[in-house]
Amino acid sequence: MAGFKNKLGPIKVCLERDQANALLSMLDTMVLGGSECAFGDMAKALRDKITRYGKPIRRGDMDEVLIYFFDNEAEKMISLMGLYLALTARDIHDYYPEIGHRYRKWLGNSQAAEQTKAT
């Protein structure tokens, strides 16, 4: 049985029914919108994996889907989510200047990238 789990991937994700439907809807949109691009192929592969290997479970009165992803699949899913949200979300706060302060200190640069471009 241990060998079977390794084939599933190490990243366990359990989604409520509405969450799974929203995720699959996003992937469907990405498949349709990216039919000529690599991200369309990635979205199709992930959608197919979830619908084929996702395990429907019931906890009490809650319907859920359990799916295991490999590292590279989780990486693709997060990238696709970021792209989808960037294209569809409204009034997004710019967090970029708040990201990576510890790296800027190590690099000797405490200025945000936007500030360094202006000079």
C-alpha positions as CSV (number, residue, x, y, z in Angstrom):
1,M,0.0,0.0,0.0
2,A,2.9,2.4,0.7
3,G,4.0,2.2,-3.0
4,F,0.5,3.2,-4.1
5,K,0.5,6.4,-2.1
6,N,3.9,7.3,-3.6
7,K,2.3,7.2,-7.0
8,L,-0.4,9.7,-5.9
9,G,2.0,12.4,-4.8
10,P,3.1,13.7,-1.4
11,I,0.9,16.9,-1.2
12,K,-2.5,16.1,0.2
13,V,-5.3,18.5,-0.5
14,C,-8.9,18.2,0.8
15,L,-11.4,20.5,-0.7
16,E,-15.0,21.0,0.2
17,R,-17.4,20.5,-2.7
18,D,-17.8,24.2,-3.5
19,Q,-14.0,24.7,-3.4
20,A,-13.4,21.8,-5.8
21,N,-16.1,23.1,-8.1
22,A,-14.5,26.6,-8.1
23,L,-11.1,25.2,-8.7
24,L,-12.3,23.0,-11.6
25,S,-14.2,26.0,-13.0
26,M,-11.0,28.1,-12.9
27,L,-9.1,25.3,-14.7
28,D,-11.9,25.0,-17.3
29,T,-11.6,28.8,-17.9
30,M,-7.8,28.5,-18.3
31,V,-8.2,25.6,-20.7
32,L,-10.6,27.6,-22.9
33,G,-8.6,30.8,-22.7
34,G,-5.2,29.2,-23.1
35,S,-6.0,26.7,-25.8
36,E,-3.0,27.9,-27.8
37,C,-0.7,28.4,-24.9
38,A,1.3,26.2,-22.5
39,F,-0.9,27.3,-19.5
40,G,-3.9,25.8,-21.3
41,D,-2.2,22.4,-21.5
42,M,-1.2,22.7,-17.8
43,A,-4.7,23.5,-16.8
44,K,-6.1,20.6,-18.8
45,A,-3.7,18.2,-17.2
46,L,-4.5,19.3,-13.7
47,R,-8.3,19.3,-14.4
48,D,-8.0,15.8,-15.8
49,K,-6.0,14.6,-12.8
50,I,-8.5,16.0,-10.3
51,T,-11.5,14.5,-12.1
52,R,-9.8,11.2,-12.6
53,Y,-7.9,10.7,-9.4
54,G,-9.8,12.9,-6.9
55,K,-11.5,10.8,-4.3
56,P,-15.0,12.0,-3.3
57,I,-15.5,11.6,0.4
58,R,-18.3,12.4,2.8
59,R,-17.6,13.7,6.3
60,G,-20.9,14.1,8.3
61,D,-23.0,16.2,6.0
62,M,-20.1,17.6,4.1
63,D,-19.1,16.5,0.6
64,E,-15.3,16.8,0.0
65,V,-12.7,15.8,-2.6
66,L,-9.3,14.4,-1.6
67,I,-6.5,14.7,-4.1
68,Y,-2.7,14.1,-3.9
69,F,-0.4,16.3,-6.0
70,F,3.2,16.0,-6.9
71,D,5.5,19.0,-6.2
72,N,5.5,20.0,-9.8
73,E,1.7,19.8,-10.1
74,A,1.3,21.9,-7.0
75,E,3.7,24.5,-8.4
76,K,1.7,24.6,-11.7
77,M,-1.6,24.9,-9.8
78,I,-0.3,27.9,-7.7
79,S,1.1,29.6,-10.9
80,L,-2.2,29.1,-12.7
81,M,-4.2,30.4,-9.7
82,G,-2.0,33.5,-9.6
83,L,-2.5,34.1,-13.3
84,Y,-6.2,33.6,-13.1
85,L,-6.6,35.9,-10.1
86,A,-4.4,38.6,-11.8
87,L,-6.7,38.5,-14.8
88,T,-10.0,38.4,-12.9
89,A,-9.7,40.0,-9.5
90,R,-10.5,43.7,-9.0
91,D,-8.8,46.3,-6.8
92,I,-5.8,44.2,-5.8
93,H,-3.5,45.7,-3.2
94,D,0.2,45.9,-4.4
95,Y,2.0,43.7,-1.9
96,Y,5.3,43.7,-3.9
97,P,7.0,46.4,-1.8
98,E,6.2,44.4,1.3
99,I,7.7,41.1,0.0
100,G,11.3,40.0,0.7
101,H,12.6,42.6,3.1
102,R,15.1,40.1,4.6
103,Y,16.5,39.4,1.1
104,R,16.9,43.1,0.3
105,K,18.9,43.5,3.6
106,W,21.2,40.6,2.6
107,L,21.7,42.1,-0.8
108,G,22.5,45.5,0.6
109,N,19.5,47.1,-1.1
110,S,16.7,48.2,1.2
111,Q,14.9,50.1,-1.6
112,A,11.9,48.7,-3.4
113,A,12.4,47.8,-7.1
114,E,10.1,50.7,-8.1
115,Q,12.4,53.2,-6.3
116,T,15.5,52.0,-7.9
117,K,14.0,52.2,-11.4
118,A,13.3,55.9,-11.0
119,T,16.9,56.8,-10.5
